[in-house]
């Protein structure tokens, strides 16, 4: 997972500097924001000639999901001192939360869940920030990341995260609801709206009652 995220971070570093960010600013954005989707949305706005504030607002909207992620993972982690909880908050990314909650859904204890969350979060964070720097400072040597196929690494990683959830009826309902909304709204709404709608649709699909409860589904 860290390798896939690193490849995407490499791509981000190249594209961010091509859009006008300095290598230092591109690297700092990964260190301080640590959210690939919102960072790419910001860079896409800059590359299209849009105002930085417009890109920032779009990125903030994409990051709303992390509030729900934080609430969900907080229930699965053991209580601890404030510094540890602050570090855990920094490690709340899609991959760490998905894999940790997946373990919780299979009945793992809090120690295993927290170990998985912190290991994946640290690996992904280090990979993302480090490879962003490599792409930002050495991007001219790499060429077009799309030619190298680096842009496909992150979607492939998300498919790997989602695959285990498709084994349950609730997971399949969520996938279908999110996909239908994304496909329907993409041609008629501004960028970013289909993603938000798909996320809400996936939550609604997961929460929708089923005729038979499935063992192992998260409450």
Residue, then its C-alpha position, 0 to 999 in steps of 0.5 A: x500500500x505504501x508503494x502505491x501511495x508513494x508512486x502517486x506522491x511521486x506523480x503529485x510532486x511532478x504535477x505540482x511543480x508543473x502547475x507553478x508550486x515551488x518544490x519546497x511548497x509542494x513538499x510542505x503541502x504533503x507534510x501539512x495537508x496529507x490528503x492526496x485527493x484535496x492536493x490534486x484538486x488544488x493543483x488541478x485548479x492552478x493548472x487550469x488557471x483558477x484562483x488558489x482560493x478556489x482550489x483550497x475550497x475544493x480541497x477542503x470539501x474533499x477533506x470533510x470525509x476525514x471528520x467521519x473517519x476520525x470519529x469511526x477510528x476513535x471508537x476502535x482505538x484504545x484510549x491514551x494520552x493527548x500526544x498519542x491521540x494527536x499523532x493518531x489524528x495525523x495518521x488518519x488517512x484512507x488506507x490506515x482507517x480502512x485496514x484498521x476498521x477491516x480488522x475490527x470488523x473481523x473481531x480483532x482486539x484493540x491492540x491489533x487494530x491500533x497496531x495496524x492503524x499506526x503501522x499503515x498510517x506511518x508507512x503511507x505518510x512517510x512514503x507520500x511525503x518522501x516521494x512527493x519531495x522526490x517528484x518535486x525536486x527531480x520531476x524534470x528527470x522523470x518526465x510525464x508521470x502519466x506516461x510511466x503509469x504512476x497515475x494509476x497506482x492510487x486508484x489501484x490501491x483503493x481497489x485493493x482496499x475496497x475488495x474485502x468489503x465487497x464480500x458483504x451485502x452492505x459493502x456491495x450496496x455501498x459500492x453500487x450506490x456510490x458508483x451510480x451517483x458518481x456516473x450520473x453526476x459527472x457529466x452535469x456537475x462541477x468537479x468534486x461534486x460527484x465524489x462527495x455525492x458518491x461518498x454520501x451515497x455509499x454511506x447511505x447504501x451501507x446503512x440501508x437495512x437488509x433482510x438478513x444481518x451478516x456476521x462481521x459487518x461493522x455497526 
